[in-house]
Amino acid sequence: MDIDFIERLIELAKKSGIAGLEYEVNGETVRITLGDEEEESSTDRVAHVETKAAGEGAAPPPPALHKLNSGMAGTFYRASAPGAEPYVKPGDTIAEGQVLGLIEAMKMLTPIEADRAGRIVSIAVEDGAPVTRGALLFEIGALLPEIEG
């Protein structure tokens, strides 16, 4: 952002009487905080400006979600039998190869296995619902390293 734009933001903030503002565009952030001088006129308010360039001091983006889609059409089941505990629930940590659900097609049950380790973020299909090939079944988030402290 150029200095002229920042100066215009400061003037707008002073005229509006707000205590401050934060403006972000294309990953660049300007934070303007207005403090009062000894005089109470709004034109004498002092502006404190902080800027942050894209990527500077920013937290890393959250890991992307992996989408696990159905490889076949059929009926999706979350558990091995009616009334049984579901294989997984949102928030569960899973291992690669772990059974997450079943799809019934032509009277055969096919297990849906995790193609990576992670954490179940969401289950996109209700138990007993029909699914088509390619339908979203699960969103799997990356496992975050534990922070010792």
Order of alpha helices (4+ residues) and beta strands (2+ residues): alpha-beta-beta-beta-beta-beta-beta-beta-beta-beta-beta-beta
